[in-house]
């Protein structure tokens, strides 16, 4: 078995190309995923930023939502940024009508918590598990985490709010590391995928 994991990027809406680039730099084979059958070929999956309500509706429309929920429950490594964080939340504080999530992280998130598009900003964020200088986080209509369950590890905070978490094989950030050219958070996720593959091969 090759040591290079195959990681998909859910390509329904959002900044898919930037994630594909970041994963490739982090030494993964990166592929867009739109259909359930493509999901079965992946060692891990990234859910990108975008608009969480749109991603939710398209995931249902394309028949991806239920297979993705099942794979995440079964331990598929998954990483969500911004809207992807909302998709991985077990509960949204202020969901739009009909909005669904994949779930997988025992947390409650607040949509657009850091403000509207014109209030977007960048900030240096110390992320647990990422060595070296702080990560430059790009916050665009970003959510934050209101609260987490006992099994969730808080990896980063900004302005007194939780902006990065991990629970088992699920990782989520409020910000967009794929937009900065700093691919260390993606490298952290690729390492998570490798560790899961190694555990499965034992």
N, C-alpha and C positions, 0 to 999 in steps of 0.2 A: 504493500500500500504506500502510495506517495505521501510524503510528509506535508505536501502543499494542500491545504484544505480548499474545498470549493464552497464559496460563500455567495449567496444570492443577495440581490437588492430588490425589494418589492417595488416593481416599476409601474405602479398605477398612477402616481402623481408625485411631484416633489423633485428634490435635487438628486436624482438617481445617478447621473454621470459623475458627479463629484465623489459620491461614495464608491463607485466602481473604481475610480482612479486611486482613491485613498487605500482601498483594500488591496489593489494590485501592488502599490508601493510597500504595503505591509506584508507582502509575500503570500498573498492568497490568489487563487483563481477566482475572479469576480464575474458574476453573470446576472443579467436582469431576470427577474421572475415575475410572470404575469398569470400563469396558469397552474392549477393544482398539480398536474403531472410534473412540472418543472420543480416544484417544491420538494418532491420526493428525492431529487438528485442532489440536494444541498446538504452540506455539513453544518451550515449556519445561515442566518438570514439577518439582513439589516432592513429596518423599516425607517425610511428617510423622513426628513422634515417636509412640510407642505401644508395642506389643510386637513386636519384630522377628520372632520366630518366627511369630506370628499373621499379620502382614502378609505374610510369605513364603508361608505356606500359602494365604492368601486370594488372593494374586496368581496362584499356580498354579491354584487352583480357578476363578477368574474368567477365566482364559486371558490374563492381562495380562503374566505374567512373561517369556515368550519375545519378544513384540513389544517390550516395554520394553527388554530386553537389546539387541535389534537396533537400536533407535533410539538408545540411549546409545552403542553402538559407532559409529553413524553420526554422532555429534556432537550429539545433542539436549542442550541445556543442562538440567542437573538439579541440584537442591539437596536434600540430605538433612539433617534435624535428628534428633539422638539415635538412635532406631531407624532413621531414614532414613540416618544415617551408616553404621550397620551394614549396611544393604541395599546401599550403594554400595561397600563394601569388597570387594576381590578375595579377601580371606581373613579368616575369623573365628578368633581364637585358641581359643575354647572354644564351638563351635557346639552348639546343641541337635540332637538326632537328626533328620535329614531337613531341617534348615534350609538354605535356599538364599539366595543373594544375587543382585542384579542385576549387581554389579561396576561397574567404570568408574574406580575410583581404586586405584592400586597401593599399597595399605596393608594392614596387619594391625591389626584392632581387637580390643579386649577388652570383652566385654559386661559391663554393670553394674559397671564398674571403680571408679566413685566411691562404690559402696555401694548399699544397699537403699533402698526408698521413704522410710523414715523418716530416712534420712541425706541427703535432698535438701537443696540449698542454693542460694543466689545468690551470685555473685561478679562483680566488675568485670573485664572481659577486654579487653585491647588487641588489636584485630583489624586486621591488615594490610589496607589498602585501604578501611577505614572511617574517615573523617575525624572529628575532634572528640574528645569525651570517650570513655572506654572504654565498651564495650557491656556492659550488665547481663545476665549469663548466668544462666539458670535451669537447674540441673543436677538432673535427676530420673532416678534409676537410670541415670546417664549412662555411656556408653562412653568410653574414651580410645583414642588411636592408639598402638599399641606401636612401630610402625616404618613408614617410607614408602620408596618407591622413588625413584630419581633424578629422575623426572619430576614429582614431587609437590611443590607449594609449601606450606610450613607457614605458616599465617596467624596462629595464636594458640596459646599454651601457658598452662596453669594448673597450679600446683603441680608444675612440672617435667614435665608430661605434655602431649602435643599434643592440642588440642581443636578446631582448625579447620584445614582443608586445602582446597587446590584443585588439580585436575589438568585442564588444558584447560577444557572446558565443564562440568566436574563440581565442585561445591562441597559441603562437608559441615561441620557443626558438631556437637560433642557436646551442646551446650546448646540451649535453646529461646528464640530471640529473639522468637518470635511471641507469647509470654506476657507481654511486658513493656511493650508500647506503643511501644517503640523499633524502628522499622522500617528502620533503616539497612542491616542485613544483607540484608533482602529487596530493598532498593533496589540494593544491589551486585549481587544476582542478576538483577534486572530489567535492569540495565545490561549484564550478560553476555549475556542473551537478545537485547537490542537489537543488540549488536555482532555476534552470530551471524547475525541476520536481515540486517543490513547487508552482511556478507560474502557471504551467499548471493545477494543481489540484484545483486552486481557482475558 
